[in-house]
């Protein structure tokens, strides 16, 4: 069913951030930024930015728009929650299970005790109408193995994986189930929000910038996109698809969720991120546990790079864009002039693609500008995160680089604050301080993983022509 036709009645809506040109024949948007040229017949189908599938022709156009990332699905039907089994891996967290179970009323629930120090006994939760099955591992085999044990016990068409430290919010399941009316969708994930958004500074930073929270914007899930993976803390999958894929990789004790997403993507399945569905997570908010966890996440990059070569680059852009960004970043007259010349060459190269459209130079300039701004942001982020040890060495030897790095660190943090701020959150200065610590922890874990694996692929940029 990976290449199955979208059913009649299925709708798609052009993303509000997408811009159209030349009478709607050119769409520019998505992440990474793409340019899509449409035939006049396809333009006529998209009335008011919405298209409903009514025949094979509209189904083909809708699929192309979805796969290009310029449109989002508007499903037509919703499977029943009775078609879902919830699998919860747990180790030494009885309180979390007691908090979670009352939210799963009427569902099939499989709890897998992954070698708790004292064998788990389910709490007596009055009012919980879930049908509960408790399975045990004699010794801890890791969360991936625990999820696979629960997957093997499930019989329903869909399986929801929830960690024991989350609490689903009202409507979470129904909002995700609708996406499965597209028969090519294998996995859907909700937005992970903070269970306790208020509190000390670190709690408020995590409320806005948790590694598990992938933002407010709905998206396809694909490597290189705005949402490149979704965390296994909460996800909903087709049981048979996951079983055929071999489940979670039990050899991985970090980033096994990223690996699963990319294996499904490589097999041709579609994945969706649905931020309207909320699952609250009990974030780590003591500094030591928080910093250690961030570093732990970073260690997974080396193993991912070995399994999915070219899919975890700190920087991914064209050579021309990188040259232009680095030239401008030099802050010299020659560098800025070289960057401008490179940008103009890029515009002229792109213009050839649009000669049959209205105002081709304007379209090419917009596309080149988006590419440059995206490239500049990637370089700034990589300097502070993945490549910070190299950046630190450069700072020690150059006053000019020192000034540049300070400016980049402050600007990137301020923009990150403006992009992710939440009501009651931190101000820009404190947010930037925690963002820099966040990046130092992740980068330290990344370099530790690279050195341990003796494999530099996780640090290798991906440069196109």
Order of alpha helices (4+ residues) and beta strands (2+ residues): beta-beta-beta-beta-alpha-beta-alpha-beta-beta-alpha-beta-beta-alpha-beta-beta-alpha-beta-alpha-beta-beta-alpha-alpha-beta-alpha-beta-alpha-alpha-alpha-alpha-alpha-alpha-beta
